[in-house]
Amino acid sequence: MQTPPVDSPPAPPQPRTALRVTWVLTVCSALLLTLVAVEWRPLLRLDEDIAGTTHRWAVEEGGLTHAMRILTDWVWDTWTMRLLCAVVVLWLWWRRADRWTAVWLGATCLLGSLLQQALKAAVDRPRPVWPDPVDSAHYAAFPSGHAMTATFVCGLLVWLLHHYDTGRGPRRTGMAVAVVSVAGVGVTRVWLGVHWATDVLGGWLLGGLVVALAVVVHRRGHP
């Protein structure tokens, strides 16, 4: 009788897992979107309580607020994230080994940005208004463009590190940077008083949904 190998390679992730994640994120995103659109009072009161507290802290802690503005306007800005995505797209295209992935990544980031703007226009949620604002922002509030863009850009890049099996070190580093960036940009938007907390939560959920759908498409189009 033949003995099975001791160190057999792990089985690849099953497509059903990505589909289940996609459905969960779809349901959660749709539920939050509905509650925001119908202006469900308990949710609005929670947003107002969080916003009032964080704005008071932002006014009192001027140095920290200045640091938050630098992070949100430069390090985690939506255009910074899009530029990072564009650099990776060009690198993948230059390698020539997997131009399908380059097109897939660029198209996903473009569609994610268009979805974000379409939802802002459709929901048309007002941003918080303060007598003593510490920052300003344009367009409607829901979802947070910074949170959503950071989530799908960082999520896609971390998935690519796993897809190309770059090694444990780069994968862990990429994951750590992604978690700090996605969580950090959400904190800055609420701290600076330009978004409600549920705007950021919506951005995280929708950004994760973009990543999950993109992974399903990539596996079906380029197994």
N, C-alpha and C positions, 0 to 999 in steps of 0.2 A: 504494500500500500504506500502511495506516495504521500510524503509529509508536506502539508502546505507551508509556504514560506512564512517565516516569523515576522519579517518587516515588510509586509505587503503595503503598497501605496494606498493612501486614503482614497475613497471613492469621490469622484467629483460631485459638486453640489447638484442636487436634483432640480430640474426645471420647475417642478411643482412648488418648491420652496419660494422661488422668485414670484410665481403666480400668487401664492398665498399672501406674501408680503404686499404685493400689488393690490390685492383685494382689500386687505386690512387698511392700508394707507388711503385707498379710494373711499372707503366707508367713513373713516375718521375725518378726512378732508371735507367730504360732502356734508357731514354732520356739523362740523365747525362753521363751514361756509353758510349753511342754512341758518344756524343760530345767530351769526353775525348779520346776515341779510335781513332777518325778521326782527332784529334788535331785541333779542331775548334779555329781559331786564336783569336777571341774576348774573348773566355773563357781563353785561355792561357795568353793573355795580362793581363786580370784581375787577374789571379793567380800570375803572375810575379810582378804586382804592389803591391798586398797585401803582398807577400813574401818579397819583397825588403824593404818595410816599417817596417814590424814586425822584420825582421832580424836586421835592423839598431837600433831599440829600444832594442832588445835582447843584442846586443853588448854594448850599452851604459849603460844599467841597469843590471849590473852584479849580484847584490843581488837578484833581482826579477827573473832573469834567473836561478839562482841556486835553488830558491824555485820551479820554474816550473819543473826543472829536478827531484827534489825529488817527486813532485806530480805525474809526468808522469811515473817515474821509479819504484815507490813503492806503492803509494796510488791508482792510477788508471791504473796501469800496466795491460796488458792482462792476465798475470798469476795470479795476485791478483783477478781479476774478475772471472777467472775460478775456483780459489780456493773457492771463496765465493759461486759460483754456486754448487760446489761439496759438501760443508758443508750443504747447503740447501737440496740437493739430499739425503744425508745420513740421515738428520733429518726426511725428509718425509718418507724414507724407514723404519726408526726405529719406527715411529709412527704406521706403519702397516695399518693405516686406509685408506690410499690412495697411494698405491705403484704404481698405474698407473701414477699418477702425478709425482712421483719421476723418473720413467723411461722416461716419456715425457720430463721433464725438462733436464735431463742429455743428452738425445738424441738430443734435440733442440740445446743445447749449443755446442755439438760436431759437429753437421751438420753445425751450423753457423760458427764455426771456419774453417771447411773444405771448405765451400763456400768462405770464405774470402781469404784463400790461393789460391784456384783455380782461383779466379778473379784476384788476384795479378799476378799470372803466365800468365794468358791469356792476360791481358792488358799490362803488363810489362812496366809500366810508370816509367821513371827515377825520382828520388827524386831531390829536389833542391840541387845545388852545390854552395858552398861558399868558397872564399879564406880564410876566418876567421871563420870557423864553431864553434858553441857553443855546439853542440851535434851531435851524429851520430845515424844511424839506419840501419837495414838490410832489405833485400827483396825489392820488387818493391813498388811503392808509392800508387797506387790506388787499392782498397779503403784503408783508414786508418784503420789498425787493431785495434788500441787503441779505436778509435771512434766507430767502428762497434761493438766490443766486449762489451764495456761499455753500448752501447745502448740496445743490446738484453739481456744482463744479467740483467741490472737494470730494463728494461721494463718488463721482465718476472717476476721478483721478486715483482715489484709493482702490476702487475696483480694478482699474487698469494695472496697478501694482500687483494685485493678486492674479490677474489674468496672465500677466507676463512672468509670474513667479520670480519676482526680483530678489527674493530672500527675506528672511525673518526681520533683519535689521531695518531695511528700507520700508517694509510693510508696517512695522510697528511705529517707526518715525512718522510715516505718512499718516497713519491713523491718529497719532497723538496731535499732529499739527491740524488735521481736519477737525477733530473734536474741539480743540481750543478755538479754532477759527469760527466754526459754526455756532458754538455756544457763546463765544465772546462777542460776535457781531450782534447777536440777539440782545445781549445785555446792554450794549452801547446804544441801540436804538430806543430801548425803553428808558434807560438812564437819561438820555438827552431829550426825552419828552416828545419825540417825533413819531412814536408808534405806541399803540396799545399793546399789552402783553399778548393778546390773542392774534394780533397781526403777525407777531413773530412766530407764535405757535403755528399759525396757518402757513407761514413761509417755510418752516421746518417740515411740516407734513407734506406740502405740495412739492417741495424740493426733493424729499425722499421718494415721493411718488414718481417724479420724473426719472430719478435714478433707477427705480425698480422697473418701470416700463422700458427704459433704454436697455437694461440688462436682458430682459426678455427678447427684445428685438435683436440685439447683438447675437444671442445664442441661436436664434432661429435663422438669422441671415448669414452667420459666420461661425458655425459650430467648431 
